[in-house]
Amino acid sequence: MNLTNYVPSIHIHPVLYIFIVISFITGTFLELFIIFFLVLFHELGHYTAAKVFKWRIKNIVLWVFGGVMDTDEHGNKPMKEEVLVTIAGPFQHLIIYFFCFLAEAFQIFPLSVLELILYYNTILFIFNLIPIWPLDGGKLLLLLTSAYFPFKKSYHFTILFSMVTIVIVLIIQLLFFPFTLSSFFIWIFLFMENRTDWKQRFYVFMRFLLRRYDGESSINGVVPLHVASESSFLEVFSQFRREKKHPIYIIYPGNERKSVDESDCLQSYFYEKAYNHTIGDIFLYK
């Protein structure tokens, strides 16, 4: 039996080492240990649900107040699966509440330790549901918007909304609340993560298209697209929605129309490398 199929590869994000140093300086190592355990338990919830659906998982990266399960499956799996995998993390915190109830009843932990576990469990539970990428709330926001809008537009909106929200939170914190270095680091870290993802948005979109080209995307419905003949392939692809099959109607001058399948468009772009051609030119004589 290969244990690597059941035990995730876990990595520590460099930002966590900063908080370890801070915890030693401030004498809050117990608090950090509790947070680390809660974050690990949270991520194991995502991991377990993903393994049930047979997702391909690279590793789990842990950082303070959260973590990331590295997988290539986002964007091409059924949305119901992604919702279940996403909420499996926050669900773990409900299990923690139950265990805390038992621990209090049987006096397993000192009351002071139990209060810390309950406090940080609540903080992590609420924090991860904030609609900021890549928190679970941000992933749910992306899933919600991509159910009604094209994937590219939904992804861009989620990242931009997250960065704007983080800036607003930082301004409010600096103006109206006592300054705390750990909180400041967390928000800056989240902002930099979103900034990195914004820079890589084209590659995320290409991965989304390649999954469709390879036939790995889930389909649940048909939405026709009407595009002008002078449209580029990327302009057409930017209208693609998750779980929707797109018959494409090309509108030529004189209102002449020609229908093509989305798979033919993806074939022309990725296999025939029609990067610099309009969709009308490629399919005019086909």
SVG drawing of the C-alpha trace seen along z (x, -y; Angstrom):
<svg xmlns="http://www.w3.org/2000/svg" viewBox="-29 -57 41 59">
<polyline fill="none" stroke="black" stroke-width="0.4" points="0.0,0.0 1.4,-3.4 0.9,-5.8 1.5,-8.8 -2.0,-8.1 -3.5,-8.8 -1.1,-11.1 -0.8,-14.6 2.5,-16.3 2.6,-19.2 4.8,-22.3 5.3,-25.3 4.9,-28.8 7.9,-31.1 5.5,-33.6 4.7,-31.1 8.3,-31.1 8.0,-34.9 5.1,-34.2 7.0,-31.5 9.7,-34.0 7.1,-36.6 5.5,-34.0 8.8,-33.3 9.5,-37.0 6.0,-37.7 5.6,-34.5 2.6,-33.3 3.9,-29.9 1.0,-28.0 -1.4,-30.2 0.6,-29.6 0.6,-25.8 -3.2,-25.8 -3.6,-27.9 -1.3,-25.6 -3.2,-22.5 -6.6,-24.1 -5.3,-25.2 -3.9,-21.7 -7.2,-20.1 -9.1,-22.6 -6.9,-21.7 -7.3,-18.0 -11.1,-18.6 -10.4,-20.0 -8.0,-17.1 -10.3,-14.4 -13.2,-15.7 -11.0,-16.1 -9.7,-12.6 -13.3,-11.3 -13.8,-12.9 -10.5,-11.6 -8.9,-15.0 -5.2,-15.1 -3.5,-16.9 0.1,-18.1 0.5,-19.3 -0.8,-21.4 0.9,-24.7 0.2,-26.0 0.4,-29.6 -1.0,-31.4 -4.8,-31.5 -5.1,-29.4 -3.5,-27.2 -3.8,-26.2 -4.4,-22.8 -2.4,-22.8 -4.5,-21.1 -5.0,-21.6 -8.7,-20.6 -10.2,-24.0 -12.1,-25.3 -12.8,-22.0 -14.5,-19.8 -18.3,-20.0 -19.2,-23.1 -21.1,-21.0 -17.8,-19.1 -15.8,-22.3 -18.5,-23.7 -18.3,-20.5 -14.5,-20.5 -14.4,-24.2 -16.9,-24.0 -15.3,-20.8 -12.6,-23.0 -15.0,-25.3 -17.0,-22.2 -14.0,-20.9 -14.4,-23.8 -17.8,-22.5 -16.2,-19.2 -13.7,-21.1 -16.6,-22.7 -18.1,-19.2 -14.7,-17.9 -14.4,-21.0 -17.8,-20.2 -16.6,-16.6 -13.3,-17.9 -15.1,-20.2 -17.5,-17.5 -14.7,-15.1 -12.2,-17.7 -9.5,-16.6 -7.9,-20.0 -7.4,-22.8 -10.1,-25.4 -7.6,-28.1 -6.4,-26.0 -9.9,-25.1 -10.9,-28.7 -8.0,-29.4 -9.0,-26.6 -12.6,-27.9 -11.4,-31.5 -9.1,-30.7 -11.4,-28.1 -14.1,-30.8 -11.6,-33.3 -10.4,-30.9 -14.0,-29.8 -15.1,-33.4 -11.9,-34.5 -11.9,-31.8 -15.4,-32.6 -14.5,-36.2 -15.0,-36.7 -11.4,-37.3 -9.3,-35.1 -7.7,-32.6 -9.8,-32.1 -12.7,-29.7 -15.1,-32.6 -13.2,-33.9 -13.4,-30.5 -17.2,-30.5 -17.4,-34.0 -15.7,-32.8 -18.0,-29.8 -21.0,-31.9 -20.1,-34.5 -18.9,-31.9 -22.3,-30.3 -23.7,-33.3 -20.8,-35.0 -17.9,-33.8 -15.0,-32.2 -12.5,-34.9 -14.7,-37.8 -15.5,-36.0 -11.9,-35.3 -10.8,-38.9 -13.7,-40.2 -12.8,-37.9 -9.1,-39.0 -9.9,-42.7 -12.7,-42.6 -10.3,-40.9 -7.5,-43.4 -9.9,-46.4 -11.4,-44.8 -8.0,-44.2 -7.0,-47.8 -10.2,-49.0 -9.8,-46.7 -6.1,-47.9 -7.2,-51.5 -10.0,-50.9 -7.6,-49.0 -4.9,-51.6 -7.4,-54.5 -9.8,-53.1 -8.2,-50.1 -5.0,-49.5 -2.1,-48.4 -1.1,-44.8 1.9,-43.5 0.5,-40.0 -2.8,-41.3 -1.0,-43.7 1.2,-40.9 -1.8,-38.7 -3.6,-41.3 -0.4,-42.3 0.3,-38.6 -3.3,-38.1 -2.8,-41.2 0.5,-39.9 -1.1,-36.5 -3.9,-38.3 -1.3,-40.5 0.6,-37.4 -2.6,-35.7 -3.5,-38.8 -0.2,-38.7 -0.8,-35.0 -4.4,-35.5 -3.6,-34.7 -2.1,-31.4 -5.1,-30.5 -7.4,-31.3 -5.2,-29.2 -5.4,-26.3 -9.1,-26.6 -9.2,-26.5 -6.8,-23.6 -9.0,-21.5 -11.9,-22.1 -9.7,-21.3 -8.7,-18.0 -12.3,-17.2 -11.8,-17.3 -14.5,-19.9 -17.9,-19.0 -20.8,-20.0 -24.3,-20.8 -26.2,-22.9 -25.9,-24.7 -25.4,-28.5 -25.1,-29.7 -22.6,-32.5 -23.1,-35.0 -19.7,-36.6 -18.6,-39.0 -16.5,-37.5 -13.6,-39.9 -13.4,-38.6 -10.2,-37.0 -10.3,-33.5 -9.3,-34.8 -12.2,-37.3 -14.5,-34.4 -13.0,-32.2 -13.4,-35.0 -17.2,-34.4 -16.9,-30.7 -18.7,-29.8 -18.1,-26.9 -20.2,-23.7 -21.7,-25.2 -21.3,-23.9 -21.1,-26.7 -22.3,-26.4 -20.8,-29.4 -22.6,-31.5 -20.2,-33.6 -21.9,-36.8 -20.3,-37.9 -21.0,-41.2 -24.4,-41.2 -25.8,-39.3 -24.6,-36.0 -24.2,-33.4 -22.1,-30.3 -22.3,-27.9 -19.2,-26.1 -18.6,-23.9 -16.5,-25.3 -14.2,-22.2 -13.4,-23.2 -12.4,-26.7 -10.2,-25.3 -8.7,-22.9 -7.9,-25.8 -6.3,-27.8 -4.2,-25.2 -3.5,-22.6 -3.5,-24.7 -2.0,-27.7 -4.3,-30.3 -3.2,-32.9 -3.2,-35.9 -6.3,-35.1 -9.9,-36.1 -12.5,-33.4 -14.3,-34.5 -11.2,-34.1 -10.5,-30.5 -14.0,-29.2 -15.0,-31.1 -14.3,-28.3 -14.5,-25.3"/>
</svg>
